[in-house]
Amino acid sequence: MTSTTNDAFDRRGVLLSGFLPAALFAIGEGAIIPIIPIAADSLGASLAFAGFVAALILVGELIGDVPSGVVVGRIGERNAMIGAAVVSVVGLLVCVVSPSPWVLAVGVFLVGVSTAVFALARHAYMTTAIPLRIRARALSSLGGVFRFGYFVGPFLSAGVVHLTGTTQSAFWIHVLCCLAAAVVLLVLRDPATGARGLRLPSRASRPDATNATDTSDATRRSAPAPHPDEPPTDTGAQFVEREAHGLFRTIRENRAVLARLGSGAALIGALRAGRQVILPLWAVSVGLDDAAAALVIGIAGAVDFALFYTSGQIMDRWGRLASALPCMLGLAVSYFLLAWSGHLDARVGWFVAIAIGMSLANGVGSGILMTLGADLAPRGNPAPFLGAWRFTGDFGSAAAPLLISGVTAVASLALASGVMGVLGLVGAGVLLRYVPRYLPRRLR
């Protein structure tokens, strides 16, 4: 058995069983996100309702955050990822055959819920499988894998839509990616246990049971005592279960920092999520066809992907504000420019430039939410706070597309973009005010 603290760390095994399923799932998700509002539009939805349908993937992720920690803690990381991939396939098939925007909305919501479970299980798996001494680099690389999927996915969508002539055919990309990820998890050995496939824990082997002896993912790792320089670690499944346990109580206990600095985190999440909805809607409004819209968003994703490591260097060298403020201000300016460009003859060219500018700003802030959460979390028991912090950011991510949809319904898409720009300026002010209050000078 290979311990997570043992020098005989199986790098190849972790890369295959950890990063490969994550990359496959991210590519599939990156393929469908720019297509969802376009697919809703092709089924007869208004711009406002298309924005609402696109928002449901993030609403599903927010709702899925609440039970996902318990699910992962009960059945194990690999089992949870396989199950989430299967549920995603069900939701995606609903999207493929949907005859109306309302049926499409149901499928998108299912995909969102399963995405939350897969993401948390993936994080837990890497927490378990990676030694503490290289965990930060591994998780940073995992974030890079996620951005890689958002870079590659839209190009695949553009090609598939161009070849088939139907927008909904792009959902098949994520179906194949989910099935491939599940097969990888079923076939490859877990580098920590040597086990393959689904391994359902008995009641006695659950993390909350006494005398657990186990062979399940959730309770594995009879590792030797850690090095004195490394704090004791639990399995990733136990960690994320503690994140979910007492979530709303933890939010209540940490209401001061979450209401202040957490509101800044929510606004970061809002501006990031908003661009995933407003860019495809804007492409529809300026007359770009489905394949061209996916291609532009894919090019913008390449810029975002290229900066994920640079962002970490900026934060480590010059502090958290050096990453957070340019991110927020850059996104705010981009939203304002998008609102202003709607009446111009060259609005398609402006759309391409603004999409790339948004990705540049977002890339500069890569990892800022996870980093701030890690900075603020209590060292003795960080899991509950991190769960509350992630929920706060995800709340902003889910609320922004709904706000864009609502403003578009009662006014216009341009006004919705302007409102998002204002929120970006507010978020920058919140971060400038409260990061110095809650972080020591060396981290600011």
C-alpha positions in Angstrom: 0.0 0.0 0.0 1.3 3.4 -0.9 0.9 6.0 1.8 0.2 9.6 1.0 3.1 10.6 3.1 5.4 7.9 1.8 8.4 8.7 -0.4 7.3 6.0 -2.8 4.6 8.3 -4.0 3.0 7.0 -7.3 3.1 10.1 -9.4 2.0 8.3 -12.6 -0.9 6.6 -10.9 -2.2 9.8 -9.4 -1.8 11.6 -12.8 -3.8 8.9 -14.5 -6.5 8.3 -11.9 -6.8 11.9 -10.6 -5.9 14.4 -13.3 -7.2 12.4 -16.4 -10.8 12.1 -15.2 -10.7 15.7 -14.1 -9.4 16.8 -17.5 -12.1 14.8 -19.3 -14.9 16.2 -17.2 -13.5 19.8 -17.6 -13.3 19.4 -21.4 -16.9 18.3 -21.5 -18.1 21.1 -19.2 -16.1 23.6 -21.2 -17.8 22.3 -24.4 -21.4 22.9 -23.2 -21.2 26.1 -21.1 -21.0 28.5 -24.1 -23.6 26.4 -25.9 -26.4 26.3 -23.3 -27.8 29.8 -23.9 -27.4 29.4 -27.7 -29.2 26.0 -27.5 -32.0 27.6 -25.5 -32.3 30.4 -28.1 -32.5 27.8 -30.9 -35.4 26.2 -29.1 -37.3 29.5 -29.1 -36.3 31.0 -25.8 -36.0 34.8 -25.4 -32.6 36.2 -24.5 -33.8 36.6 -20.9 -35.0 33.0 -20.6 -31.9 31.7 -22.4 -29.9 33.5 -19.7 -32.0 31.8 -17.0 -31.4 28.4 -18.5 -27.7 29.0 -18.6 -27.9 30.1 -14.9 -29.3 26.8 -13.8 -26.0 25.0 -14.2 -24.6 27.3 -11.5 -27.8 27.2 -9.4 -27.5 23.4 -9.5 -23.9 23.6 -8.4 -24.9 25.8 -5.5 -27.6 23.5 -4.4 -25.4 20.5 -4.9 -22.7 22.0 -2.6 -24.9 21.3 0.4 -25.3 17.5 0.2 -22.1 16.8 -1.8 -19.8 16.7 1.2 -22.0 14.1 2.9 -22.3 12.0 -0.3 -18.5 12.0 -0.8 -17.9 11.2 2.9 -20.4 8.3 2.8 -19.5 6.5 -0.4 -15.9 7.6 -1.1 -14.3 9.9 -3.6 -14.0 7.6 -6.6 -17.5 6.2 -6.2 -18.9 9.8 -5.9 -17.1 10.8 -9.1 -18.4 7.8 -11.0 -21.9 8.4 -9.7 -21.7 12.1 -10.6 -20.5 11.3 -14.1 -23.5 8.9 -14.6 -26.0 11.6 -13.3 -24.4 14.1 -15.7 -25.0 11.8 -18.6 -28.7 11.5 -17.7 -29.0 15.3 -17.6 -27.1 15.7 -20.8 -29.3 13.2 -22.6 -32.3 15.2 -21.5 -30.6 18.3 -23.0 -30.0 16.5 -26.3 -33.6 15.4 -26.8 -35.3 18.4 -25.2 -38.1 19.7 -27.4 -38.4 23.0 -25.5 -36.4 25.4 -23.4 -38.1 24.2 -20.2 -37.0 20.6 -20.7 -33.5 21.8 -21.5 -33.6 23.7 -18.2 -34.3 20.5 -16.3 -31.3 18.7 -18.0 -29.0 21.7 -17.3 -30.0 21.7 -13.6 -29.2 18.0 -13.3 -25.8 18.6 -14.9 -25.1 21.4 -12.4 -25.9 19.3 -9.3 -23.7 16.4 -10.5 -20.9 18.8 -11.3 -20.9 20.0 -7.7 -20.5 16.4 -6.5 -17.8 15.6 -9.0 -15.8 18.7 -8.2 -15.8 18.1 -4.5 -15.0 14.4 -4.9 -12.1 15.3 -7.2 -10.8 17.8 -4.7 -11.1 15.2 -1.9 -9.4 12.6 -3.9 -6.4 14.8 -4.6 -6.3 15.8 -1.0 -6.0 12.2 -0.1 -3.7 10.9 -2.8 -1.1 13.8 -2.8 1.6 14.2 -0.1 1.3 17.3 1.9 4.7 18.6 0.8 3.5 19.0 -2.9 -0.3 19.4 -2.3 -0.4 23.2 -3.2 1.4 22.6 -6.5 -0.9 19.6 -7.2 -4.1 21.6 -6.5 -2.8 24.5 -8.5 -2.2 22.1 -11.4 -5.7 20.8 -10.9 -7.0 24.3 -11.3 -4.9 24.5 -14.5 -6.6 21.3 -15.7 -10.0 22.9 -15.2 -9.0 25.9 -17.3 -7.5 23.6 -19.9 -11.0 22.1 -20.3 -12.5 25.5 -20.7 -9.9 26.2 -23.4 -10.3 23.0 -25.4 -14.1 22.4 -24.9 -15.4 25.4 -26.9 -13.2 24.5 -29.9 -14.7 20.9 -29.9 -18.2 22.4 -29.7 -17.4 24.7 -32.6 -16.3 21.8 -34.7 -19.2 19.5 -33.8 -21.8 22.2 -34.3 -20.3 23.1 -37.7 -20.2 19.5 -38.9 -23.7 18.5 -37.6 -25.5 21.8 -38.1 -27.3 21.4 -34.8 -26.5 23.2 -31.5 -27.7 20.4 -29.2 -25.2 18.0 -30.8 -22.5 19.7 -28.7 -24.0 18.0 -25.5 -22.7 14.7 -26.9 -19.2 15.9 -26.2 -19.8 16.0 -22.5 -21.7 12.7 -22.6 -18.6 11.0 -24.1 -16.3 12.8 -21.7 -18.3 11.7 -18.6 -18.4 8.1 -19.8 -14.7 8.2 -20.5 -14.0 9.6 -17.0 -16.1 6.9 -15.4 -14.3 4.2 -17.4 -10.9 5.6 -16.3 -12.0 5.5 -12.6 -13.4 2.0 -12.9 -10.4 0.5 -14.8 -7.4 2.2 -13.2 -6.1 1.2 -9.8 -6.3 3.7 -7.0 -2.6 4.5 -6.3 -3.2 4.6 -2.6 -5.1 1.3 -2.1 -4.4 -0.7 -5.3 -8.1 -1.1 -5.7 -10.1 -0.8 -8.9 -13.7 0.4 -9.6 -16.7 0.8 -7.3 -16.1 -0.2 -3.7 -19.2 0.3 -1.7 -18.5 0.8 2.0 -20.4 -1.2 4.6 -21.9 0.6 7.6 -19.0 -0.4 9.7 -16.5 1.2 7.4 -18.1 4.6 7.3 -16.1 7.5 8.7 -18.6 8.0 11.5 -18.6 4.4 12.6 -16.6 3.0 15.4 -13.9 0.3 14.9 -13.8 1.1 11.2 -11.3 -1.2 9.6 -12.0 -0.7 6.0 -11.2 -1.1 2.5 -13.3 1.7 1.2 -12.1 5.0 -0.3 -13.8 7.0 2.4 -11.9 5.2 5.2 -8.7 4.1 3.6 -5.1 5.0 4.3 -3.6 3.2 7.3 -0.6 5.5 6.8 2.4 5.7 9.1 2.7 8.7 11.5 3.4 11.9 9.5 6.7 13.7 9.7 6.9 16.1 12.6 6.9 19.0 10.2 3.6 17.9 8.7 0.3 18.1 10.6 -1.8 15.0 10.8 -4.1 14.6 7.8 -7.4 12.8 7.3 -8.7 11.3 4.1 -10.1 13.7 1.6 -13.6 12.2 2.0 -13.6 12.9 5.7 -12.3 16.4 5.1 -15.1 17.4 2.7 -17.7 15.7 4.9 -16.6 18.0 7.7 -16.8 20.9 5.3 -20.5 20.1 4.7 -21.4 19.3 8.3 -23.0 22.2 10.0 -22.6 24.5 7.0 -25.2 27.1 8.0 -24.0 27.0 11.6 -20.4 27.7 10.4 -21.7 30.6 8.3 -23.5 32.0 11.3 -20.4 31.7 13.5 -18.2 33.4 10.9 -20.8 35.9 9.8 -18.5 38.9 10.4 -15.8 37.9 8.0 -18.2 36.3 5.5 -20.4 39.4 5.4 -17.4 41.6 4.8 -14.6 39.9 2.9 -17.0 37.1 2.0 -19.1 39.5 0.1 -16.1 40.4 -2.0 -15.6 36.7 -2.7 -19.2 36.5 -3.8 -18.8 39.4 -6.1 -15.7 37.8 -7.6 -17.7 34.7 -8.2 -20.5 36.8 -9.7 -18.4 38.6 -12.2 -16.7 35.4 -13.3 -19.9 33.5 -13.7 -21.6 36.4 -15.4 -19.2 36.4 -18.3 -20.0 32.7 -19.0 -23.6 33.7 -19.6 -23.4 37.2 -21.1 -20.8 36.4 -23.7 -22.9 33.7 -25.5 -26.0 35.9 -25.2 -24.1 38.8 -26.6 -22.9 36.6 -29.5 -26.6 35.8 -30.3 -27.6 39.4 -30.0 -24.9 40.6 -32.5 -25.7 37.8 -35.0 -22.8 35.4 -34.6 -23.6 31.8 -35.6 -23.2 29.0 -33.0 -19.9 27.7 -34.2 -18.3 31.2 -34.5 -19.5 32.1 -31.0 -18.0 28.9 -29.5 -14.7 29.6 -31.4 -14.4 33.1 -30.0 -15.1 31.9 -26.5 -12.5 29.1 -26.9 -9.9 31.7 -28.0 -10.7 33.8 -24.9 -10.4 30.6 -22.8 -6.9 30.1 -24.1 -5.9 33.5 -22.6 -7.4 32.5 -19.3 -5.6 29.1 -19.3 -2.3 30.7 -20.1 -2.3 32.9 -17.0 -3.2 30.4 -14.2 0.4 30.0 -13.0 1.2 33.7 -13.4 -1.6 34.6 -11.0 0.0 32.5 -8.3 3.3 34.1 -8.8 1.7 37.5 -8.5 0.0 36.6 -5.3 3.1 35.1 -3.7 5.3 38.0 -4.7 3.2 41.1 -4.4 0.2 39.9 -2.3 -3.4 39.0 -2.7 -4.6 42.5 -3.6 -2.2 42.6 -6.6 -4.2 39.8 -8.1 -7.7 40.5 -6.8 -7.9 44.2 -7.7 -6.8 44.0 -11.4 -9.1 41.0 -11.8 -12.2 42.9 -10.5 -11.4 46.2 -12.2 -10.5 44.5 -15.5 -13.8 42.6 -15.5 -15.8 45.7 -14.5 -14.3 47.7 -17.4 -15.0 44.9 -19.8 -18.6 44.8 -18.8 -18.9 48.6 -19.3 -17.3 48.3 -22.7 -19.6 45.5 -23.7 -22.7 47.6 -22.7 -21.3 50.6 -24.7 -20.4 48.6 -27.8 -23.8 47.3 -28.6 -24.8 50.1 -30.9 -21.6 50.2 -32.9 -21.2 49.1 -36.5 -18.0 47.2 -35.5 -19.8 45.5 -32.5 -18.6 42.0 -33.6 -15.0 43.1 -33.5 -15.6 44.8 -30.1 -17.2 41.6 -28.9 -14.1 39.5 -29.8 -11.7 42.0 -28.1 -13.9 42.3 -25.0 -14.2 38.5 -24.6 -10.4 38.3 -24.7 -10.1 41.2 -22.3 -12.4 39.5 -19.8 -10.4 36.4 -19.9 -7.2 38.3 -19.4 -8.7 40.0 -16.3 -10.1 36.7 -15.0 -6.8 34.9 -15.6 -4.9 37.4 -13.5 -7.2 36.4 -10.6 -6.9 32.7 -11.0 -6.9 30.9 -7.7 -7.7 34.0 -5.7 -10.8 32.6 -4.0 -9.1 29.4 -2.9 -6.1 31.3 -1.7 -8.1 33.8 0.4 -10.1 30.9 1.9 -6.9 29.1 2.8 -5.4 32.3 4.3 -8.5 32.9 6.5 -9.3 29.4 7.6 -8.4 28.4 11.1 -5.3 26.1 11.1 -6.7 23.6 13.6 -9.9 22.8 11.8 -10.1 24.5 8.4 -12.7 22.3 6.8 -16.0 23.9 8.1 -14.8 27.4 7.3 -13.6 26.4 3.8 -17.0 24.9 3.1 -18.7 28.1 4.2 -16.3 30.2 2.1 -16.9 28.1 -1.0 -20.6 28.3 -0.5 -20.4 32.1 -0.3 -18.5 32.3 -3.6 -20.8 29.8 -5.3 -23.8 31.9 -4.1 -22.4 34.9 -6.0 -21.7 32.6 -9.0 -25.3 31.4 -9.0 -26.9 34.8 -8.4 -25.1 36.7 -11.2 -26.6 34.8 -14.2 -30.1 35.1 -12.6 -29.5 38.8 -12.2 -28.4 39.1 -15.9 -31.5 37.2 -17.0 -33.8 39.4 -14.8 -32.4 42.7 -16.0 -32.5 41.6 -19.6 -36.2 40.6 -19.2 -37.2 44.0 -17.8 -34.8 46.2 -19.7 -32.0 45.1 -22.0 -28.8 43.0 -22.2 -26.7 46.1 -22.4 -28.1 47.4 -19.1 -27.5 44.0 -17.5 -23.9 44.3 -18.6 -23.7 47.8 -17.1 -25.1 46.5 -13.8 -22.4 43.8 -13.7 -19.8 46.5 -14.3 -21.1 48.4 -11.3 -20.9 45.3 -9.1 -17.3 44.9 -10.2 -16.4 48.3 -8.9 -18.3 47.6 -5.7 -16.4 44.3 -5.3 -13.0 46.0 -5.9 -13.9 48.5 -3.1 -14.9 45.8 -0.7 -11.6 43.9 -1.3 -9.6 47.1 -0.9 -11.3 47.8 2.4 -11.3 44.4 4.0 -8.3 42.4 2.8 -6.0 44.6 4.8 -8.2 44.2 7.9 -8.3 40.4 7.8 -4.9 39.4 6.3 -1.4 40.2 7.7 0.7 42.7 5.8 2.9 40.0 4.2 -0.2 38.4 2.5 -2.0 41.6 1.4 
